[in-house]
Amino acid sequence: MTFHWSDLRRDKDIASLGVMADEARCLVAEAEIELDPRSEVLDRDWTNRVVDRVSATLSVMVIGQVSSGKSSLINSLLGRKLLITDSKPTDGVVAVLNPLDDGAPEEYAERVWPDGTVTRFESVGHGVEFLRQQKPLSEQQVACREVRLYLREPLLRRLRLISTPGLADRLQAFEDVTLRYLREDESDLVLWTFYPESAGNAGEAGVFARALANRREAVLGVVTRSMEDRDDDPDYDPHRDPRLTGPGGVVDVLRENLGAHLTDIVLYDSHEARRLVARRQRQPALAADSTFQSELERCGYAALRQALDDLVGPFGERIERSRVRLLLLRCAGHAKVLADVLETAKGAFGRRAEFSRAYLQEWARLEREVIAPARTRMQDEIRTVAAERARGRCCRPGWCPARPDPYPPTGRCRCLRRARP
């Protein structure tokens, strides 16, 4: 059976995720469980936002630690140096790369503010420069939601690229921008870039993984700079480097840290890929050259493009199918998050019930060992007093509260004015 995107918009099972999330929030509140404020369970609009985010192109978001090669990766895919690259933090704003409309005279860039207001830059260059982190621009960058670049690039006809500020940035606000985009599901596929020496960064994996909790099999790991300082060695192949692919190597560490989020891992070198793409643009005949193809495979460009082509198809014919598949995987991931939270709530209720059971057991013991015997003694004393009153005796033999001195057992009790028996 074939599903279409329009079918999913009306799917009752997907809509029920929102209902289950409401019930989960109520149970979490009743169980007095404190969730991370960014938890998907607290996101009331998740289902509607994801299903309603319909666009003609598949969206690919590039994330990663500062200086992990995000800008270089995008430049290599485009085959030109568009985004600024540096060993220091470069991007302070999300950049969304869109295809230029047919008939548009030239490429352009615009700035989008949180209220939806759009202002146009003088040129694409000015827009790209605005992305660069500079202290005089920091306040404007933080206040800007995104910069949109409209480019005449064939790749963007089939998918749009989203470049994000890096994790572990010196300014927390820039990192928060990336996490917000991840939580708001502004992409169908995530390219997560790693520098080989930092690929095992547990802190990075933890922060991003929380934001990607419901994105199962929607992350393509890209190990950048895999041929750094070795690109002139024709015998070097990163795919045979034990440091990268051997037991306990970079690939193993990534699979262990990211688990179900990953769909695949690509060993990539942006510098070599961009050089080869530029060379092919000058010499189109190289596309049929087997030696040239092996060079594209060695630097990872062939594998990355194949992964993207598998999603969108050579002519974009697979876009809808891929988006349906990724959405269903995302729903499955969201359901898993709900199940985990409900399991936590179940544990909390179980502990509460166990405490109540222990309390009731202790109360039963007190009832049996202390209260019941005391009650019995009290009842016995009451019966004794009642019996004495029934026989007209209110005082102990030899003593009466009406006279302080003891009186003979045969005397009279002044309080009752009766003769004692």
C-alpha positions as CSV (number, residue, x, y, z in Angstrom):
1,M,0.0,0.0,0.0
2,T,1.4,3.4,-1.0
3,F,1.0,6.4,1.3
4,H,1.1,10.0,0.3
5,W,1.8,13.1,2.3
6,S,-1.8,14.2,2.0
7,D,-2.9,10.9,3.6
8,L,-0.7,11.5,6.6
9,R,-2.3,14.9,7.2
10,R,-5.6,13.1,8.0
11,D,-4.2,10.0,9.6
12,K,-6.0,9.3,12.9
13,D,-3.1,7.3,14.4
14,I,-0.7,10.3,14.0
15,A,-3.3,12.6,15.4
16,S,-3.7,10.3,18.4
17,L,0.0,11.0,19.3
18,G,-1.1,14.5,20.3
19,V,-3.9,13.0,22.5
20,M,-1.4,10.6,24.1
21,A,1.0,13.4,24.7
22,D,-1.7,15.4,26.6
23,E,-2.4,12.3,28.7
24,A,1.3,11.9,29.4
25,R,1.6,15.5,30.5
26,C,-1.3,15.0,33.0
27,L,0.3,11.8,34.4
28,V,3.7,13.5,34.7
29,A,2.2,16.4,36.6
30,E,0.3,14.0,38.9
31,A,3.4,11.9,39.5
32,E,5.3,15.2,40.3
33,I,8.1,14.3,37.8
34,E,10.3,17.2,36.6
35,L,11.1,17.0,32.9
36,D,13.7,18.9,30.9
37,P,11.9,22.1,29.8
38,R,12.9,21.1,26.2
39,S,11.4,17.7,26.4
40,E,9.2,16.7,23.4
41,V,6.5,15.7,25.9
42,L,6.0,19.4,26.8
43,D,5.8,20.4,23.2
44,R,2.0,20.8,22.7
45,D,2.2,21.6,19.0
46,W,4.7,18.9,17.9
47,T,2.2,16.8,15.9
48,N,0.5,19.6,14.1
49,R,3.8,21.4,13.3
50,V,5.5,18.3,11.9
51,V,2.6,17.2,9.7
52,D,1.8,20.7,8.5
53,R,5.4,21.4,7.5
54,V,4.8,20.6,3.8
55,S,7.2,22.0,1.3
56,A,8.1,21.1,-2.3
57,T,11.7,20.3,-1.4
58,L,13.3,18.0,1.1
59,S,15.2,19.9,3.9
60,V,18.7,18.9,5.1
61,M,20.1,20.5,8.2
62,V,23.9,20.6,8.8
63,I,24.8,20.6,12.5
64,G,28.1,20.0,14.4
65,Q,30.6,21.3,16.8
66,V,32.3,24.6,16.2
67,S,34.9,24.3,13.4
68,S,33.8,20.7,12.5
69,G,33.6,21.6,8.8
70,K,29.9,22.4,8.3
71,S,30.5,25.4,6.0
72,S,33.2,23.5,4.1
73,L,30.8,20.6,3.6
74,I,28.1,22.8,2.1
75,N,30.7,24.6,-0.1
76,S,31.9,21.2,-1.4
77,L,28.3,20.1,-2.2
78,L,27.7,23.3,-4.1
79,G,31.1,23.2,-5.8
80,R,31.9,26.8,-4.9
81,K,33.2,28.7,-1.9
82,L,29.9,30.4,-0.7
83,L,30.0,30.2,3.1
84,I,33.0,31.6,5.1
85,T,35.2,28.9,6.6
86,D,37.6,29.4,9.5
87,S,39.2,27.5,12.3
88,K,37.3,29.9,14.7
89,P,33.5,30.0,15.0
90,T,32.1,31.5,11.8
91,D,28.3,31.3,11.8
92,G,26.1,33.1,14.2
93,V,22.8,32.8,12.4
94,V,21.0,29.9,10.7
95,A,21.4,30.1,6.9
96,V,18.7,28.6,4.7
97,L,19.8,27.9,1.1
98,N,16.9,27.9,-1.3
99,P,16.7,27.6,-5.1
100,L,16.4,30.8,-7.1
101,D,13.0,31.1,-8.8
102,D,12.9,30.8,-12.6
103,G,13.1,34.3,-14.1
104,A,14.8,35.9,-11.2
105,P,17.5,38.2,-12.5
106,E,20.2,37.4,-9.9
107,E,20.9,35.6,-6.7
108,Y,19.9,37.5,-3.5
109,A,19.7,37.2,0.3
110,E,17.2,38.3,2.9
111,R,17.1,38.5,6.7
112,V,14.1,37.1,8.6
113,W,13.2,38.5,12.0
114,P,11.3,36.5,14.7
115,D,8.0,38.4,13.9
116,G,8.2,37.3,10.3
117,T,9.4,40.6,8.9
118,V,11.8,40.2,6.0
119,T,14.5,42.7,4.9
120,R,16.7,42.2,1.9
121,F,20.5,42.5,1.8
122,E,22.2,44.5,-0.9
123,S,23.7,41.3,-2.2
124,V,24.4,37.6,-1.4
125,G,27.8,38.7,-0.3
126,H,26.4,41.0,2.3
127,G,24.1,38.3,3.5
128,V,27.0,35.8,3.8
129,E,29.1,38.4,5.7
130,F,26.2,38.9,8.1
131,L,26.4,35.2,9.0
132,R,30.0,35.7,10.2
133,Q,30.4,36.1,13.9
134,Q,31.6,39.6,14.7
135,K,31.1,41.4,18.0
136,P,29.4,44.5,16.5
137,L,26.9,42.2,14.8
138,S,26.2,39.8,17.7
139,E,23.1,41.5,19.0
140,Q,21.6,41.7,15.5
141,Q,22.5,38.1,14.8
142,V,20.9,36.9,18.0
143,A,17.8,38.9,17.2
144,C,17.6,37.4,13.6
145,R,15.8,34.2,13.1
146,E,17.5,33.2,9.8
147,V,19.2,34.4,6.7
148,R,17.8,33.0,3.4
149,L,20.0,32.7,0.4
150,Y,18.4,32.2,-3.0
151,L,21.0,30.6,-5.3
152,R,21.2,29.4,-8.8
153,E,22.3,25.9,-7.8
154,P,21.0,22.6,-9.4
155,L,21.3,20.7,-6.1
156,L,18.9,23.1,-4.4
157,R,16.2,22.3,-6.9
158,R,15.8,19.0,-5.1
159,L,16.6,19.9,-1.6
160,R,17.2,22.9,0.6
161,L,20.2,23.1,2.9
162,I,20.2,24.6,6.4
163,S,23.5,25.7,7.8
164,T,23.5,26.2,11.6
165,P,25.8,27.8,14.3
166,G,28.0,25.3,16.0
167,L,27.7,23.5,19.3
168,A,30.0,24.6,22.1
169,D,30.0,28.1,20.7
170,R,31.4,30.9,22.9
171,L,28.0,32.5,22.8
172,Q,25.3,30.3,24.2
173,A,22.6,32.2,22.2
174,F,24.1,30.9,18.9
175,E,24.1,27.3,20.1
176,D,20.5,27.7,21.3
177,V,19.5,28.7,17.7
178,T,20.6,25.4,16.4
179,L,18.9,23.4,19.2
180,R,15.7,25.4,18.6
181,Y,15.7,24.5,14.9
182,L,16.3,20.8,15.8
183,R,13.4,20.8,18.3
184,E,11.1,22.5,15.9
185,D,11.7,19.8,13.3
186,E,12.7,22.2,10.6
187,S,14.4,19.4,8.6
188,D,13.8,16.0,7.1
189,L,17.4,14.8,7.3
190,V,20.3,15.9,9.6
191,L,23.9,15.9,8.5
192,W,26.0,15.8,11.7
193,T,29.6,16.7,11.1
194,F,32.5,15.5,13.3
195,Y,36.1,16.3,13.3
196,P,37.9,12.9,13.7
197,E,39.6,13.9,17.0
198,S,36.3,15.1,18.6
199,A,34.0,12.4,17.2
200,G,33.8,10.8,20.6
201,N,32.7,14.0,22.4
202,A,30.1,12.6,24.8
203,G,29.0,16.1,25.7
204,E,28.2,17.0,22.1
205,A,26.4,13.8,21.6
206,G,24.4,14.3,24.7
207,V,23.2,17.8,23.9
208,F,22.3,17.1,20.3
209,A,20.9,13.6,21.0
210,R,18.3,15.1,23.5
211,A,17.2,17.5,20.8
212,L,17.1,14.6,18.3
213,A,15.3,12.2,20.7
214,N,12.5,11.5,18.2
215,R,14.6,11.5,15.0
216,R,15.2,7.8,14.4
217,E,17.4,6.9,11.4
218,A,17.3,10.6,10.3
219,V,20.9,11.5,11.0
220,L,23.8,11.0,8.5
221,G,27.1,11.2,10.3
222,V,29.8,12.9,8.3
223,V,33.4,12.6,9.6
224,T,35.1,15.6,8.0
225,R,38.8,16.3,7.3
226,S,39.3,12.5,6.9
227,M,42.1,13.1,4.4
228,E,43.7,16.1,6.1
229,D,47.5,16.2,5.4
230,R,47.1,13.0,3.4
231,D,45.4,14.1,0.2
232,D,48.7,14.2,-1.7
233,D,49.3,10.5,-0.9
234,P,47.6,8.5,-3.7
235,D,47.9,5.3,-1.6
236,Y,46.0,6.7,1.4
237,D,42.4,5.7,1.7
238,P,40.5,6.8,4.9
239,H,38.2,3.7,4.5
240,R,41.2,1.5,5.3
241,D,42.6,3.6,8.1
242,P,42.2,1.7,11.4
243,R,42.1,4.9,13.3
244,L,38.8,5.7,11.5
245,T,37.3,2.3,10.6
246,G,39.2,-0.2,12.8
247,P,37.9,-1.7,16.1
248,G,37.3,1.1,18.6
249,G,37.9,3.7,15.9
250,V,35.9,6.8,15.1
251,V,33.1,5.0,13.2
252,D,32.6,2.6,16.1
253,V,32.5,5.4,18.7
254,L,29.9,7.3,16.6
255,R,27.7,4.2,16.2
256,E,27.9,3.6,20.0
257,N,27.1,7.2,20.9
258,L,24.3,7.9,18.4
259,G,22.8,4.5,18.0
260,A,19.2,4.6,16.6
261,H,19.6,8.2,15.4
262,L,22.1,7.2,12.7
263,T,21.2,6.0,9.2
264,D,24.9,5.8,8.0
265,I,28.4,7.3,8.5
266,V,30.4,8.9,5.7
267,L,34.2,9.6,5.8
268,Y,34.5,12.9,4.0
269,D,37.1,15.5,3.1
270,S,35.5,18.7,2.0
271,H,38.7,20.3,0.7
272,E,39.4,17.4,-1.7
273,A,35.7,17.1,-2.6
274,R,35.4,20.8,-3.6
275,R,38.6,20.6,-5.6
276,L,37.4,17.6,-7.5
277,V,33.9,19.1,-8.1
278,A,35.4,22.3,-9.4
279,R,37.6,20.3,-11.7
280,R,34.6,18.3,-13.0
281,Q,32.7,21.5,-13.7
282,R,35.6,22.7,-15.9
283,Q,35.9,19.3,-17.5
284,P,32.5,17.5,-17.7
285,A,34.0,14.5,-19.5
286,L,35.6,13.5,-16.2
287,A,32.2,12.2,-15.1
288,A,32.8,9.1,-17.1
289,D,36.5,8.6,-16.0
290,S,36.9,5.6,-13.7
291,T,40.0,7.0,-12.1
292,F,38.3,10.3,-11.4
293,Q,35.3,8.4,-9.9
294,S,37.7,6.5,-7.6
295,E,39.0,9.8,-6.3
296,L,35.5,11.0,-5.6
297,E,34.9,7.8,-3.7
298,R,38.1,8.1,-1.7
299,C,37.2,11.6,-0.4
300,G,33.6,10.5,0.4
301,Y,31.9,12.8,-2.1
302,A,30.4,9.9,-4.0
303,A,29.0,8.3,-0.9
304,L,27.5,11.5,0.4
305,R,25.9,12.3,-2.9
306,Q,24.6,8.8,-3.2
307,A,23.0,9.1,0.2
308,L,21.3,12.3,-0.8
309,D,20.3,10.8,-4.2
310,D,18.7,7.8,-2.4
311,L,16.5,10.3,-0.6
312,V,15.5,12.6,-3.4
313,G,16.1,10.6,-6.6
314,P,18.0,11.9,-9.7
315,F,15.0,14.0,-10.6
316,G,13.4,14.5,-7.2
317,E,10.9,11.6,-7.7
318,R,11.7,10.0,-4.3
319,I,11.1,13.2,-2.3
320,E,7.6,12.4,-1.2
321,R,8.4,8.8,-0.4
322,S,11.4,9.8,1.7
323,R,9.5,12.5,3.6
324,V,6.7,10.0,4.4
325,R,9.2,7.4,5.6
326,L,11.1,10.0,7.7
327,L,7.9,11.4,9.2
328,L,6.7,7.9,10.2
329,L,10.1,7.2,11.8
330,R,9.9,10.5,13.6
331,C,6.4,9.5,14.9
332,A,7.8,6.2,16.0
333,G,10.6,8.0,17.8
334,H,8.1,10.4,19.4
335,A,6.0,7.5,20.6
336,K,9.2,5.9,22.1
337,V,9.8,9.2,24.0
338,L,6.2,9.1,25.3
339,A,6.6,5.5,26.3
340,D,9.8,6.2,28.2
341,V,8.2,9.1,30.1
342,L,5.2,7.0,30.9
343,E,7.4,4.2,32.2
344,T,9.1,6.8,34.5
345,A,5.6,7.9,35.7
346,K,4.7,4.3,36.2
347,G,7.7,3.9,38.4
348,A,6.9,7.0,40.4
349,F,3.3,5.8,40.9
350,G,4.7,2.3,41.9
351,R,7.0,3.8,44.5
352,R,4.1,5.9,45.8
353,A,1.9,2.8,46.0
354,E,4.7,0.9,47.7
355,F,5.0,3.7,50.3
356,S,1.2,3.6,50.8
357,R,1.3,-0.1,51.2
358,A,4.1,0.1,53.8
359,Y,2.2,2.8,55.6
360,L,-0.9,0.7,55.7
361,Q,1.0,-2.3,57.0
362,E,2.6,-0.2,59.7
363,W,-0.7,1.2,60.7
364,A,-2.2,-2.4,60.8
365,R,0.7,-3.4,63.1
366,L,0.0,-0.4,65.4
367,E,-3.7,-1.3,65.4
368,R,-2.9,-4.9,66.3
369,E,-0.1,-4.4,68.8
370,V,-0.9,-1.1,70.5
371,I,-4.3,0.3,69.7
372,A,-6.3,-2.9,70.1
373,P,-4.8,-3.9,73.5
374,A,-5.3,-0.3,74.7
375,R,-8.8,-0.3,73.5
376,T,-9.4,-3.6,75.3
377,R,-8.0,-2.3,78.6
378,M,-10.1,0.8,78.3
379,Q,-13.2,-1.2,77.6
380,D,-12.5,-3.4,80.6
381,E,-12.0,-0.4,82.9
382,I,-15.2,1.2,81.6
383,R,-17.1,-2.0,82.3
384,T,-15.6,-2.2,85.8
385,V,-16.7,1.4,86.6
386,A,-20.1,0.8,85.1
387,A,-20.6,-2.3,87.2
388,E,-19.6,-0.4,90.4
389,R,-22.0,2.4,89.6
390,A,-24.7,-0.1,89.0
391,R,-24.1,-1.5,92.6
392,G,-24.2,2.1,94.0
393,R,-20.5,2.3,94.7
394,C,-18.7,5.4,93.6
395,C,-15.8,5.3,96.1
396,R,-13.1,2.8,96.9
397,P,-13.6,1.0,100.2
398,G,-12.4,3.0,103.1
399,W,-12.2,6.3,101.2
400,C,-14.7,9.0,100.0
401,P,-13.9,12.3,98.3
402,A,-16.5,13.9,100.6
403,R,-14.4,13.2,103.7
404,P,-10.6,13.2,103.5
405,D,-10.1,10.7,106.4
406,P,-10.8,7.1,105.8
407,Y,-14.1,5.8,107.1
408,P,-14.9,2.4,108.3
409,P,-16.1,-0.1,105.7
410,T,-19.4,-0.2,107.6
411,G,-19.8,3.6,107.6
412,R,-21.8,5.8,105.3
413,C,-20.6,7.3,102.0
414,R,-21.3,11.0,102.3
415,C,-21.2,11.7,98.5
416,L,-24.0,9.2,97.9
417,R,-25.5,9.3,101.4
418,R,-25.8,5.5,101.2
419,A,-24.7,2.8,103.5
420,R,-21.9,0.8,102.1
421,P,-22.6,-2.8,101.7
